Amino acid sequence: MENKNEFKPYIPAEKITPEITATSIIMGILLSVIFGAANAYLGLRVGMTVSASIPAAVIAMGVIRIIMRRNSILESNIVQTVGSAGESLAAGAIFTLPALFLWAAEGKMDKPSILEITLIALIGGLLGVFFMVPLRNALIVKEHGTLPYPEGTACAEVLLAGEKGGANASTVFAGMGFAALFKFIIDGLKVVAGEVSYTIKGFKGTIGTQIYPAVMSVGYICGARISSYMFAGGVLSWLVLIPLIVLFGENSVLYPSVDATIGEIFAAEGAGGIWGSYIRYIGAGALAAGGIISLIKSLPLIVKTFTGAMKSMGSAGAASSERTAKDLSIKIVLIAIVVLTLLIWIIPAIPVNPIGAVIIVVFGFFFATVSSRMVGLVGSSNNPVSGMAIATLLIATLILKFTGNGGVAGMASAIAIGSIICIVSAIAGDTSQDLKTGFLLGATPRKQQVAEIVGVVAAALAIGGTLYLLDQAWGFGTDELAAPQATLMKLIIEGVMGGNLPWALVFTGVFIAIVAEIIGIPVLPFAIGIYLPVQLNACIMVGGLIRLALDKLKKEKETKDAIVNDGILFCSGMIAGEGLVGILLALLAVFGVGELLDLSKFIPATVSNIGGLVLFGIIILTLLKFTLWKKREK
């Protein structure tokens, strides 16, 4: 007898429509590589990545429905499933793997090979997908009314709205085009300043803003609340801590590895020099504490999640013969997990011993389960992936140290373990959001799981070259690519292995984070704000304020929602466009062509700064043109 409360998807189980096609796979792979590279660049700059599911879905609709004149919502769903994997894999990789490049720059080890990076990313991504397969019935189907999966549901709504048209794709492409142009003007031709700052005389505090469209877009997508916490962290660093450090320690050297006094550093490099020598350690301490605090707060939910998922898996019953209930064979999944575990241990390019391989599988499955359920409750942006990675790194580094696997080899092994776990957690969260979208639309789960694997493989093949290119062009840990999470992971491993860290500064950051938690400030965005330059946080804040202004518009709800959503699509396009031009400029820099385009030597600094502010105003007006001033049909 049929259950009257059983969920009915948009495409019924008995109806067969195109899903995995040559078009959907090729488009998906292109978007996976594009959004993966763009998010790698963005994450290394600002310490945050953005979801690619909705812009990928919108682009898929625009191409398949408008250009190719085809009408298959499930085909568009496969495109976004493949495409969004690139962003998630990039997020997991950039939070950890650049630590290996940082150690190489210090002469402690050789740079990781592209093969090593590719294999770590590929194995982590595949494990994330395979761990999620047996959890789908427990988390997506059985808890349909309990777990909303915000991004997955929103993506389904976007695809369903596309059934009526699909013109929103032009908004994403417009964002990509404008941001590409702005980025080329700022960092290619360098005719205007990319950052405008002012140091307050007699106070030593510095304030200013960057003018990059992608950075402002992060603020718009995150909203005013998160942006304000980041900006507050930047104000604390650059208008409180840096002036105090210069005031009290002008003639001092706070710890041995810095070979100049604070006054000499400030005279030569300004506030940025104090940030590089001192503030980043305070920020790293705050970030580590924030990650651990978020994990501790989530522990009751984590335990409940894991036990509930295991019980649901045990009582799942026989596999259904319906198309919308068919997963990959559990035998194939188990064999794949065993093979991947052996590969982690056997392949020389991955610096992990048998103990490390076991740690990866145990922690990987646990955190994949936790990640899948937590993104179902609070969304991908609130998933404590960094907290999980920090906890894994601490435990793995301690185990490696006490089993005699210390030194440089132990450090490399620890970061490889942390990288795979981080990628597993990120991909498991992305896969569960995609499977939720498919569940609502009536997709075939097995085909989506295959599509996710395709996306992981494509992104893994691209991420190694992307990291090498960015490192060669600018280097990690620099003003251009701060790589905050990777720097934090490096500091944690060095600290546990007995490295010489400025613990006074690290613990200052820890207790700032604890104070923030006590007074109710979300610690992670606040800690990222402490770590990153205030100019970057100010640019994010501008985006947040624009979003706040549009949210407060006195218009009909439907019109206001359309304006805000157009802004999200346009900003997603701007992030992709700037990221791609960033990669292009990195290529030009490596081949020495970048210097030929540089016109900054012909332009006075004052003119360049004024031009930067004017261009920033144009960027803001462009965003308003495609949101507030966009012509809409009544």
TITORDO-685156 format. One record per residue (C-alpha): x, y, z; residue number from 0. Coordinates in nm, 3 decimals, padded with zeros to 5 digits, always signed. Layout:
        u        v        w    n
        X        Y        Z  NUM
...
This chain:
        u        v        w    n
  +00.000  +00.000  +00.000    0
  +00.140  +00.341  -00.098    1
  +00.229  +00.589  +00.175    2
  +00.021  +00.904  +00.125    3
  +00.298  +01.116  +00.283    4
  +00.567  +00.982  +00.052    5
  +00.755  +01.262  -00.126    6
  +00.685  +01.302  -00.498    7
  +00.973  +01.458  -00.699    8
  +00.925  +01.700  -00.989    9
  +01.013  +01.429  -01.246   10
  +00.831  +01.106  -01.144   11
  +01.035  +00.788  -01.092   12
  +00.863  +00.614  -01.383   13
  +00.953  +00.893  -01.631   14
  +01.289  +00.866  -01.810   15
  +01.453  +01.189  -01.932   16
  +01.813  +01.265  -02.043   17
  +02.059  +01.306  -01.753   18
  +02.419  +01.204  -01.826   19
  +02.482  +01.320  -02.183   20
  +02.795  +01.431  -02.369   21
  +02.671  +01.790  -02.336   22
  +02.615  +01.773  -01.957   23
  +02.951  +01.603  -01.891   24
  +03.158  +01.839  -02.111   25
  +02.986  +02.150  -01.972   26
  +03.016  +02.017  -01.618   27
  +03.390  +01.945  -01.657   28
  +03.451  +02.295  -01.796   29
  +03.264  +02.455  -01.504   30
  +03.436  +02.225  -01.252   31
  +03.779  +02.338  -01.373   32
  +03.674  +02.706  -01.406   33
  +03.508  +02.735  -01.064   34
  +03.779  +02.518  -00.905   35
  +04.056  +02.748  -01.032   36
  +03.859  +03.065  -00.949   37
  +03.781  +02.946  -00.596   38
  +04.142  +02.837  -00.539   39
  +04.254  +03.190  -00.627   40
  +03.978  +03.349  -00.416   41
  +04.034  +03.123  -00.114   42
  +04.408  +03.185  -00.112   43
  +04.342  +03.561  -00.121   44
  +04.057  +03.602  +00.129   45
  +04.044  +03.271  +00.319   46
  +03.689  +03.195  +00.202   47
  +03.531  +03.019  -00.096   48
  +03.177  +03.044  -00.234   49
  +02.937  +02.776  -00.352   50
  +02.939  +02.714  -00.727   51
  +02.618  +02.508  -00.745   52
  +02.374  +02.790  -00.823   53
  +02.585  +02.977  -01.082   54
  +02.669  +02.640  -01.244   55
  +02.297  +02.555  -01.257   56
  +02.211  +02.894  -01.405   57
  +02.481  +02.868  -01.673   58
  +02.366  +02.514  -01.755   59
  +02.007  +02.633  -01.796   60
  +02.113  +02.923  -02.013   61
  +02.322  +02.710  -02.248   62
  +02.104  +02.398  -02.264   63
  +01.766  +02.571  -02.275   64
  +01.832  +02.896  -02.462   65
  +02.133  +02.826  -02.686   66
  +02.090  +02.453  -02.756   67
  +01.707  +02.467  -02.746   68
  +01.690  +02.152  -02.533   69
  +01.454  +02.101  -02.242   70
  +01.587  +01.865  -01.974   71
  +01.601  +01.987  -01.615   72
  +01.785  +01.668  -01.508   73
  +02.054  +01.731  -01.769   74
  +02.107  +02.079  -01.620   75
  +02.120  +01.916  -01.276   76
  +02.406  +01.689  -01.388   77
  +02.597  +01.995  -01.513   78
  +02.575  +02.164  -01.172   79
  +02.661  +01.836  -00.997   80
  +02.984  +01.798  -01.199   81
  +03.058  +02.172  -01.191   82
  +03.019  +02.228  -00.816   83
  +03.269  +01.950  -00.734   84
  +03.556  +02.173  -00.853   85
  +03.481  +02.446  -00.600   86
  +03.458  +02.201  -00.307   87
  +03.774  +02.015  -00.398   88
  +03.961  +02.345  -00.440   89
  +03.841  +02.459  -00.095   90
  +03.974  +02.144  +00.071   91
  +04.305  +02.161  -00.115   92
  +04.392  +02.529  -00.062   93
  +04.323  +02.516  +00.312   94
  +04.612  +02.270  +00.357   95
  +04.842  +02.190  +00.061   96
  +05.009  +02.536  +00.028   97
  +05.178  +02.457  +00.364   98
  +05.409  +02.222  +00.167   99
  +05.507  +02.513  -00.061  100
  +05.570  +02.735  +00.243  101
  +05.807  +02.475  +00.392  102
  +05.979  +02.441  +00.055  103
  +06.035  +02.819  +00.046  104
  +06.201  +02.791  +00.390  105
  +06.432  +02.517  +00.259  106
  +06.289  +02.245  +00.484  107
  +06.177  +02.017  +00.200  108
  +06.130  +01.998  -00.175  109
  +05.816  +02.135  -00.337  110
  +05.538  +01.878  -00.375  111
  +05.513  +01.748  -00.730  112
  +05.202  +01.812  -00.938  113
  +05.150  +01.433  -00.930  114
  +05.153  +01.433  -00.549  115
  +04.899  +01.720  -00.529  116
  +04.676  +01.554  -00.792  117
  +04.678  +01.216  -00.615  118
  +04.604  +01.367  -00.272  119
  +04.316  +01.572  -00.417  120
  +04.184  +01.280  -00.623  121
  +04.188  +01.027  -00.337  122
  +04.031  +01.275  -00.093  123
  +03.761  +01.368  -00.344  124
  +03.676  +01.007  -00.435  125
  +03.661  +00.902  -00.069  126
  +03.425  +01.197  -00.002  127
  +03.187  +01.072  -00.274  128
  +03.208  +00.702  -00.182  129
  +03.157  +00.768  +00.192  130
  +02.842  +00.964  +00.106  131
  +02.682  +00.686  -00.105  132
  +02.566  +00.464  +00.188  133
  +02.455  +00.776  +00.379  134
  +02.219  +00.907  +00.107  135
  +01.917  +00.702  +00.212  136
  +01.971  +00.783  +00.581  137
  +02.024  +01.159  +00.545  138
  +01.856  +01.270  +00.222  139
  +01.553  +01.037  +00.200  140
  +01.465  +00.938  +00.556  141
  +01.525  +01.288  +00.698  142
  +01.371  +01.481  +00.409  143
  +01.138  +01.677  +00.639  144
  +01.411  +01.733  +00.902  145
  +01.720  +01.838  +00.706  146
  +01.651  +02.129  +00.468  147
  +01.994  +02.134  +00.291  148
  +01.967  +02.509  +00.214  149
  +02.200  +02.525  -00.090  150
  +02.064  +02.202  -00.237  151
  +01.705  +02.321  -00.201  152
  +01.792  +02.667  -00.340  153
  +01.963  +02.507  -00.640  154
  +01.652  +02.297  -00.709  155
  +01.438  +02.612  -00.691  156
  +01.669  +02.786  -00.940  157
  +01.644  +02.494  -01.184  158
  +01.265  +02.479  -01.144  159
  +01.242  +02.855  -01.204  160
  +01.446  +02.798  -01.518  161
  +01.163  +02.585  -01.654  162
  +00.990  +02.919  -01.714  163
  +01.281  +03.089  -01.889  164
  +01.647  +03.081  -01.796  165
  +01.743  +03.441  -01.883  166
  +01.927  +03.477  -01.549  167
  +02.229  +03.310  -01.710  168
  +02.303  +03.643  -01.879  169
  +02.345  +03.801  -01.533  170
  +02.618  +03.548  -01.441  171
  +02.798  +03.599  -01.773  172
  +02.773  +03.979  -01.737  173
  +02.937  +03.952  -01.393  174
  +03.216  +03.740  -01.538  175
  +03.279  +03.988  -01.822  176
  +03.280  +04.304  -01.612  177
  +03.500  +04.154  -01.339  178
  +03.745  +04.024  -01.599  179
  +03.773  +04.378  -01.744  180
  +03.811  +04.543  -01.401  181
  +04.073  +04.289  -01.289  182
  +04.275  +04.338  -01.609  183
  +04.270  +04.717  -01.562  184
  +04.380  +04.690  -01.197  185
  +04.636  +04.407  -01.201  186
  +04.713  +04.368  -01.572  187
  +04.759  +04.722  -01.701  188
  +04.799  +04.858  -01.344  189
  +04.665  +05.199  -01.445  190
  +04.483  +05.234  -01.110  191
  +04.575  +05.123  -00.759  192
  +04.429  +04.792  -00.641  193
  +04.444  +04.914  -00.282  194
  +04.409  +05.257  -00.126  195
  +04.535  +05.307  +00.232  196
  +04.589  +05.589  +00.478  197
  +04.814  +05.573  +00.785  198
  +04.705  +05.804  +01.065  199
  +05.005  +06.018  +01.163  200
  +05.108  +06.002  +01.528  201
  +04.882  +05.700  +01.582  202
  +05.039  +05.442  +01.345  203
  +04.699  +05.291  +01.267  204
  +04.614  +05.217  +00.903  205
  +04.277  +05.208  +00.726  206
  +04.187  +05.169  +00.360  207
  +04.019  +04.942  +00.109  208
  +04.095  +04.713  -00.181  209
  +03.889  +04.771  -00.495  210
  +03.860  +04.420  -00.638  211
  +03.516  +04.309  -00.762  212
  +03.556  +03.949  -00.634  213
  +03.641  +04.063  -00.281  214
  +03.339  +04.296  -00.273  215
  +03.128  +04.010  -00.411  216
  +03.226  +03.786  -00.118  217
  +03.081  +04.050  +00.116  218
  +02.757  +04.070  -00.086  219
  +02.710  +03.691  -00.089  220
  +02.799  +03.648  +00.281  221
  +02.583  +03.943  +00.384  222
  +02.634  +04.237  +00.620  223
  +02.647  +04.030  +00.939  224
  +02.943  +03.808  +00.847  225
  +03.114  +04.098  +00.666  226
  +03.089  +04.316  +00.977  227
  +03.250  +04.049  +01.197  228
  +03.540  +04.023  +00.952  229
  +03.574  +04.401  +00.935  230
  +03.568  +04.423  +01.318  231
  +03.857  +04.174  +01.331  232
  +04.051  +04.388  +01.081  233
  +03.984  +04.706  +01.283  234
  +04.112  +04.531  +01.597  235
  +04.435  +04.429  +01.419  236
  +04.515  +04.743  +01.223  237
  +04.370  +05.020  +01.444  238
  +04.431  +04.868  +01.790  239
  +04.699  +04.594  +01.798  240
  +04.945  +04.736  +01.541  241
  +04.947  +05.089  +01.697  242
  +04.996  +04.933  +02.044  243
  +05.282  +04.708  +01.925  244
  +05.458  +05.009  +01.766  245
  +05.389  +05.230  +02.070  246
  +05.517  +04.989  +02.336  247
  +05.788  +04.809  +02.140  248
  +05.932  +05.058  +01.893  249
  +06.292  +04.976  +01.990  250
  +06.228  +04.608  +02.067  251
  +06.261  +04.274  +01.888  252
  +05.983  +04.055  +02.024  253
  +06.127  +03.718  +01.926  254
  +06.456  +03.594  +01.777  255
  +06.344  +03.502  +01.424  256
  +06.272  +03.872  +01.347  257
  +06.602  +04.048  +01.280  258
  +06.488  +04.413  +01.303  259
  +06.325  +04.627  +01.569  260
  +05.955  +04.706  +01.546  261
  +06.034  +05.070  +01.470  262
  +06.268  +04.973  +01.186  263
  +06.006  +04.736  +01.037  264
  +05.736  +05.005  +01.055  265
  +05.966  +05.268  +00.898  266
  +06.057  +05.036  +00.610  267
  +05.729  +04.851  +00.544  268
  +05.458  +05.037  +00.735  269
  +05.173  +04.856  +00.911  270
  +05.199  +04.569  +00.660  271
  +05.543  +04.484  +00.796  272
  +05.408  +04.459  +01.153  273
  +05.125  +04.244  +01.021  274
  +05.369  +04.003  +00.853  275
  +05.602  +03.976  +01.151  276
  +05.355  +03.974  +01.441  277
  +04.983  +04.009  +01.370  278
  +04.953  +03.697  +01.153  279
  +05.057  +03.481  +01.451  280
  +04.787  +03.642  +01.666  281
  +04.539  +03.581  +01.382  282
  +04.654  +03.219  +01.349  283
  +04.597  +03.163  +01.721  284
  +04.248  +03.313  +01.693  285
  +04.170  +03.098  +01.387  286
  +04.287  +02.778  +01.560  287
  +04.082  +02.858  +01.870  288
  +03.780  +02.945  +01.655  289
  +03.801  +02.614  +01.470  290
  +03.827  +02.414  +01.792  291
  +03.547  +02.614  +01.961  292
  +03.314  +02.553  +01.665  293
  +03.397  +02.182  +01.678  294
  +03.338  +02.158  +02.055  295
  +03.004  +02.341  +02.021  296
  +02.906  +02.095  +01.749  297
  +03.010  +01.781  +01.944  298
  +02.662  +01.688  +02.075  299
  +02.521  +01.728  +01.725  300
  +02.817  +01.538  +01.578  301
  +02.764  +01.239  +01.810  302
  +02.387  +01.241  +01.751  303
  +02.442  +01.273  +01.377  304
  +02.685  +00.985  +01.353  305
  +02.484  +00.742  +01.568  306
  +02.158  +00.835  +01.394  307
  +02.311  +00.788  +01.050  308
  +02.455  +00.449  +01.145  309
  +02.116  +00.331  +01.278  310
  +01.939  +00.453  +00.962  311
  +02.194  +00.274  +00.746  312
  +02.138  -00.047  +00.939  313
  +01.762  -00.031  +00.895  314
  +01.762  +00.088  +00.534  315
  +01.617  -00.238  +00.413  316
  +01.636  -00.384  +00.066  317
  +01.730  -00.163  -00.224  318
  +01.435  -00.021  -00.415  319
  +01.390  -00.098  -00.781  320
  +01.269  +00.259  -00.850  321
  +01.492  +00.474  -01.070  322
  +01.500  +00.756  -00.810  323
  +01.626  +00.517  -00.539  324
  +01.916  +00.349  -00.719  325
  +02.262  +00.421  -00.574  326
  +02.601  +00.292  -00.681  327
  +02.646  -00.074  -00.579  328
  +02.760  -00.097  -00.216  329
  +03.005  -00.371  -00.321  330
  +03.169  -00.133  -00.571  331
  +03.179  +00.139  -00.305  332
  +03.346  -00.087  -00.044  333
  +03.600  -00.221  -00.295  334
  +03.681  +00.135  -00.407  335
  +03.735  +00.250  -00.044  336
  +03.969  -00.046  +00.025  337
  +04.166  +00.017  -00.298  338
  +04.197  +00.391  -00.223  339
  +04.317  +00.315  +00.131  340
  +04.587  +00.082  -00.004  341
  +04.687  +00.343  -00.263  342
  +04.733  +00.606  +00.011  343
  +04.985  +00.373  +00.175  344
  +05.153  +00.224  -00.134  345
  +05.198  +00.522  -00.370  346
  +05.539  +00.684  -00.297  347
  +05.419  +01.029  -00.406  348
  +05.182  +01.044  -00.105  349
  +05.394  +01.080  +00.213  350
  +05.167  +00.866  +00.436  351
  +05.253  +00.545  +00.623  352
  +05.004  +00.263  +00.713  353
  +04.910  +00.440  +01.041  354
  +04.829  +00.755  +00.842  355
  +04.617  +00.556  +00.594  356
  +04.408  +00.410  +00.879  357
  +04.370  +00.757  +01.038  358
  +04.243  +00.891  +00.704  359
  +03.976  +00.622  +00.659  360
  +03.850  +00.634  +01.021  361
  +03.843  +01.014  +01.049  362
  +03.735  +01.049  +00.688  363
  +03.418  +00.844  +00.726  364
  +03.337  +01.008  +01.061  365
  +03.380  +01.363  +00.930  366
  +03.204  +01.282  +00.600  367
  +02.901  +01.174  +00.804  368
  +02.920  +01.483  +01.024  369
  +02.978  +01.716  +00.727  370
  +02.683  +01.572  +00.533  371
  +02.437  +01.618  +00.817  372
  +02.565  +01.955  +00.931  373
  +02.537  +02.112  +00.584  374
  +02.183  +01.972  +00.583  375
  +02.105  +02.173  +00.894  376
  +02.307  +02.492  +00.867  377
  +02.431  +02.506  +00.507  378
  +02.776  +02.460  +00.356  379
  +02.907  +02.804  +00.460  380
  +02.863  +02.716  +00.831  381
  +03.017  +02.369  +00.803  382
  +03.315  +02.361  +01.047  383
  +03.554  +02.203  +00.792  384
  +03.850  +02.403  +00.924  385
  +03.770  +02.290  +01.280  386
  +03.761  +01.927  +01.166  387
  +04.090  +01.974  +00.980  388
  +04.254  +02.133  +01.287  389
  +04.134  +01.849  +01.512  390
  +04.259  +01.589  +01.260  391
  +04.596  +01.764  +01.226  392
  +04.647  +01.785  +01.603  393
  +04.563  +01.415  +01.657  394
  +04.750  +01.293  +01.346  395
  +05.062  +01.498  +01.429  396
  +05.064  +01.372  +01.788  397
  +05.022  +01.008  +01.674  398
  +05.298  +01.048  +01.414  399
  +05.531  +01.210  +01.669  400
  +05.475  +00.943  +01.937  401
  +05.522  +00.660  +01.683  402
  +05.862  +00.797  +01.582  403
  +05.750  +00.968  +01.261  404
  +05.867  +01.319  +01.346  405
  +06.081  +01.574  +01.167  406
  +06.029  +01.690  +00.810  407
  +05.885  +01.354  +00.695  408
  +05.631  +01.359  +00.978  409
  +05.530  +01.718  +00.896  410
  +05.473  +01.630  +00.530  411
  +05.276  +01.320  +00.631  412
  +05.059  +01.522  +00.872  413
  +04.970  +01.781  +00.608  414
  +04.888  +01.504  +00.356  415
  +04.654  +01.341  +00.611  416
  +04.495  +01.679  +00.691  417
  +04.456  +01.758  +00.320  418
  +04.275  +01.435  +00.239  419
  +04.043  +01.470  +00.542  420
  +03.970  +01.835  +00.455  421
  +03.886  +01.741  +00.094  422
  +03.675  +01.442  +00.212  423
  +03.469  +01.673  +00.438  424
  +03.425  +01.942  +00.170  425
  +03.327  +01.695  -00.106  426
  +03.091  +01.500  +00.124  427
  +02.910  +01.824  +00.206  428
  +02.889  +01.922  -00.162  429
  +02.773  +01.573  -00.267  430
  +02.494  +01.572  -00.010  431
  +02.371  +01.915  -00.127  432
  +02.374  +01.793  -00.489  433
  +02.191  +01.471  -00.397  434
  +01.928  +01.678  -00.217  435
  +01.878  +01.883  -00.536  436
  +01.845  +01.559  -00.732  437
  +01.604  +01.413  -00.476  438
  +01.372  +01.713  -00.513  439
  +01.391  +01.711  -00.893  440
  +01.365  +01.334  -00.943  441
  +01.721  +01.260  -01.059  442
  +01.875  +00.912  -01.060  443
  +02.113  +00.903  -00.756  444
  +02.356  +00.660  -00.923  445
  +02.397  +00.894  -01.221  446
  +02.455  +01.191  -00.990  447
  +02.717  +00.994  -00.795  448
  +02.895  +00.910  -01.121  449
  +02.874  +01.279  -01.221  450
  +03.027  +01.380  -00.886  451
  +03.317  +01.139  -00.950  452
  +03.369  +01.294  -01.296  453
  +03.378  +01.643  -01.141  454
  +03.627  +01.532  -00.874  455
  +03.860  +01.377  -01.134  456
  +03.848  +01.689  -01.355  457
  +03.913  +01.927  -01.064  458
  +04.192  +01.707  -00.921  459
  +04.372  +01.706  -01.256  460
  +04.357  +02.088  -01.265  461
  +04.434  +02.182  -00.902  462
  +04.803  +02.085  -00.906  463
  +04.882  +02.306  -01.204  464
  +04.674  +02.589  -01.054  465
  +04.865  +02.583  -00.723  466
  +05.203  +02.565  -00.900  467
  +05.110  +02.855  -01.126  468
  +04.993  +03.077  -00.839  469
  +05.298  +02.992  -00.628  470
  +05.539  +03.069  -00.911  471
  +05.364  +03.396  -00.996  472
  +05.324  +03.542  -00.646  473
  +05.410  +03.286  -00.378  474
  +05.191  +03.176  -00.087  475
  +05.187  +03.375  +00.237  476
  +05.241  +03.701  +00.046  477
  +05.022  +04.013  +00.023  478
  +04.873  +03.879  -00.303  479
  +04.798  +03.529  -00.169  480
  +04.788  +03.527  +00.212  481
  +04.673  +03.158  +00.229  482
  +04.551  +03.203  +00.590  483
  +04.426  +02.848  +00.658  484
  +04.734  +02.680  +00.509  485
  +04.961  +02.908  +00.714  486
  +04.760  +02.812  +01.023  487
  +04.794  +02.438  +00.950  488
  +05.170  +02.485  +00.905  489
  +05.197  +02.664  +01.241  490
  +04.998  +02.392  +01.420  491
  +05.218  +02.112  +01.287  492
  +05.538  +02.303  +01.365  493
  +05.410  +02.374  +01.713  494
  +05.326  +02.011  +01.790  495
  +05.651  +01.882  +01.635  496
  +05.846  +02.124  +01.858  497
  +05.916  +02.411  +01.621  498
  +06.014  +02.759  +01.738  499
  +05.683  +02.948  +01.742  500
  +05.609  +03.285  +01.906  501
  +05.369  +03.125  +02.154  502
  +05.298  +03.455  +02.334  503
  +05.147  +03.594  +02.014  504
  +04.962  +03.271  +01.930  505
  +04.803  +03.256  +02.276  506
  +04.711  +03.625  +02.255  507
  +04.503  +03.529  +01.951  508
  +04.356  +03.228  +02.133  509
  +04.231  +03.443  +02.423  510
  +04.097  +03.713  +02.189  511
  +03.891  +03.435  +02.026  512
  +03.769  +03.314  +02.367  513
  +03.662  +03.669  +02.461  514
  +03.476  +03.699  +02.128  515
  +03.296  +03.369  +02.197  516
  +03.199  +03.482  +02.550  517
  +03.039  +03.805  +02.424  518
  +02.857  +03.622  +02.145  519
  +03.062  +03.713  +01.836  520
  +03.099  +03.426  +01.582  521
  +03.467  +03.345  +01.622  522
  +03.571  +03.217  +01.278  523
  +03.478  +03.523  +01.065  524
  +03.613  +03.750  +01.340  525
  +03.940  +03.552  +01.351  526
  +03.975  +03.558  +00.971  527
  +03.930  +03.936  +00.995  528
  +04.214  +03.960  +01.250  529
  +04.439  +03.759  +01.022  530
  +04.366  +03.932  +00.690  531
  +04.463  +04.291  +00.595  532
  +04.205  +04.553  +00.695  533
  +04.194  +04.682  +00.336  534
  +04.059  +04.346  +00.219  535
  +03.807  +04.332  +00.507  536
  +03.691  +04.687  +00.424  537
  +03.623  +04.586  +00.062  538
  +03.422  +04.286  +00.185  539
  +03.231  +04.520  +00.417  540
  +03.131  +04.741  +00.122  541
  +02.971  +04.437  -00.043  542
  +02.795  +04.351  +00.281  543
  +02.655  +04.704  +00.312  544
  +02.520  +04.694  -00.045  545
  +02.346  +04.365  +00.037  546
  +02.205  +04.518  +00.356  547
  +02.070  +04.818  +00.163  548
  +01.898  +04.589  -00.093  549
  +01.759  +04.367  +00.185  550
  +01.602  +04.677  +00.346  551
  +01.431  +04.801  +00.028  552
  +01.065  +04.892  +00.071  553
  +00.937  +04.687  -00.220  554
  +00.714  +04.385  -00.268  555
  +00.875  +04.067  -00.137  556
  +00.885  +03.904  -00.479  557
  +01.057  +04.207  -00.638  558
  +01.302  +04.246  -00.350  559
  +01.392  +03.874  -00.360  560
  +01.452  +03.899  -00.736  561
  +01.682  +04.201  -00.686  562
  +01.884  +04.028  -00.411  563
  +01.908  +03.700  -00.607  564
  +02.024  +03.882  -00.921  565
  +02.297  +04.032  -00.705  566
  +02.406  +03.686  -00.588  567
  +02.422  +03.561  -00.948  568
  +02.608  +03.872  -01.070  569
  +02.856  +03.850  -00.779  570
  +02.909  +03.476  -00.841  571
  +02.993  +03.567  -01.200  572
  +03.230  +03.843  -01.083  573
  +03.415  +03.597  -00.858  574
  +03.455  +03.352  -01.147  575
  +03.560  +03.626  -01.392  576
  +03.821  +03.779  -01.162  577
  +03.952  +03.435  -01.065  578
  +04.001  +03.337  -01.428  579
  +04.183  +03.662  -01.514  580
  +04.391  +03.612  -01.197  581
  +04.500  +03.274  -01.335  582
  +04.569  +03.434  -01.678  583
  +04.781  +03.710  -01.517  584
  +04.971  +03.445  -01.321  585
  +05.053  +03.275  -01.653  586
  +05.168  +03.607  -01.801  587
  +05.381  +03.676  -01.492  588
  +05.550  +03.335  -01.515  589
  +05.637  +03.391  -01.882  590
  +05.756  +03.748  -01.819  591
  +05.482  +03.910  -02.028  592
  +05.319  +04.081  -01.730  593
  +05.591  +04.348  -01.709  594
  +05.523  +04.454  -02.069  595
  +05.159  +04.534  -01.983  596
  +05.248  +04.730  -01.667  597
  +05.172  +05.102  -01.719  598
  +05.204  +05.201  -01.351  599
  +05.547  +05.360  -01.404  600
  +05.385  +05.629  -01.618  601
  +05.116  +05.720  -01.363  602
  +05.179  +05.924  -01.041  603
  +05.076  +05.751  -00.716  604
  +04.814  +06.017  -00.632  605
  +04.648  +05.980  -00.973  606
  +04.659  +05.602  -00.938  607
  +04.489  +05.615  -00.596  608
  +04.216  +05.852  -00.716  609
  +04.165  +05.633  -01.023  610
  +04.130  +05.330  -00.796  611
  +03.854  +05.496  -00.592  612
  +03.675  +05.607  -00.911  613
  +03.692  +05.252  -01.050  614
  +03.559  +05.116  -00.720  615
  +03.262  +05.348  -00.757  616
  +03.206  +05.215  -01.112  617
  +03.218  +04.855  -00.982  618
  +02.948  +04.940  -00.725  619
  +02.734  +05.113  -00.991  620
  +02.770  +04.807  -01.216  621
  +02.638  +04.582  -00.939  622
  +02.343  +04.820  -00.886  623
  +02.277  +04.825  -01.262  624
  +02.221  +04.447  -01.265  625
  +02.016  +04.445  -00.941  626
  +01.834  +04.760  -00.834  627
  +01.817  +04.923  -01.180  628
  +01.757  +04.609  -01.384  629
  +01.449  +04.623  -01.607  630
  +01.199  +04.359  -01.501  631
  +00.877  +04.231  -01.651  632
  +00.580  +04.303  -01.428  633
